[in-house]
Amino acid sequence: MILHTIIDAADIFYKAPSTYTARRVQDVLLYGTEEADGFHVARIVSTDLKDYLKYGAVVGKVIP
């Protein structure tokens, strides 16, 4: 769906800003949220494609 408006699209489709924090595991950045039960991983950031295979199963999990 395309909207042609004179206002910014962010004003129509409000998305709360993410409150992710970063945690470094070896040479990989893991973004997620700090909760009472641990760190909830939301995404992986790396320039090495092998890291996505190695840490891909961690997304959505809780690490201490």
VENDA-V107126 format. One record per run of one state. SS is the DSSP state (H for helix, E for strand, L for the rest). FROM is the first residue (numbers start at 0). LEN is the number of residues. If there is no record, write none. Layout:
BEGIN
ss:SS from:FROM len:LEN
ss:SS from:FROM len:LEN
END
This chain:
BEGIN
ss:L from:0 len:8
ss:H from:8 len:4
ss:L from:12 len:8
ss:E from:20 len:5
ss:L from:25 len:2
ss:E from:27 len:8
ss:L from:35 len:2
ss:E from:37 len:8
ss:L from:45 len:3
ss:H from:48 len:10
ss:L from:58 len:3
ss:E from:61 len:2
ss:L from:63 len:1
END
